[in-house]
Amino acid sequence: WTAVWYPQMYLNWKRKSIYGYSLDFACFNVCSFLCYSAYCQIGYTQPSDQTGKVTIQDLIFACHSLLMTLIIGYQCLTYDRGGQIVSRSCQALLSSCFFVILFTHAVSHAYPT
């Protein structure tokens, strides 16, 4: 699964365009791999019953995938988009996820176990 990012990055770089690549997909990928990397980092450094056993392979995969999605995200910001924009529904969903994460973080620090 790790190699799946390279053809898209190469194609974007070669064309200097992301035409045909969904900006919503790029945004969701960055968000999801950011969360997954955080989960793996915490699970690897502080294993618990909730996270289970996170192996070094899980952590490396998560961090590598985050790096690749960030590079593709950078390409989305700098290369020709062909008029594409991030949809309102994607913006709303990602904003909602962000506020849920902030709220959960605030509550977990206000009421530690």
VENVENRA-V506428 format. One record per residue. SS is DSSP state (H for helix, E for strand, L for the rest). PHI is phi in whole degrees, -180 to 180 (NA if undefined). Layout:
# VENVENRA-V506428
SS/PHI  SS/PHI
This chain:
# VENVENRA-V506428
L/NA  L/-66  L/-78  H/-65  H/-78  H/-66  H/-61  H/-67  H/-62  H/-65  H/-62  H/-61  H/-64  H/-64  H/-87  L/53  E/-155  L/-112  L/-54  L/97  L/-100  L/-72  H/-67  H/-61  H/-60  H/-62  H/-65  H/-64  H/-64  H/-61  H/-62  H/-67  H/-76  H/-66  H/-66  H/-65  H/-65  H/-63  H/-60  H/-66  H/-62  H/-67  H/-65  H/-78  H/-85  L/-136  L/-61  E/-149  L/-66  L/-75  L/-91  E/73  L/-93  L/-99  L/-89  H/-62  H/-64  H/-62  H/-64  H/-64  H/-59  H/-63  H/-68  H/-63  H/-65  H/-62  H/-59  H/-64  H/-69  H/-68  H/-65  H/-64  H/-61  H/-62  H/-61  H/-64  H/-78  H/-103  L/-90  E/-60  L/-101  L/64  L/84  L/-71  L/-134  L/-75  L/-68  H/-62  H/-66  H/-66  H/-59  H/-65  H/-66  H/-68  H/-64  H/-62  H/-61  H/-61  H/-71  H/-65  H/-64  H/-61  H/-63  H/-61  H/-63  H/-62  H/-67  H/-65  H/-84  H/-75  L/-127  L/-67  L/-90
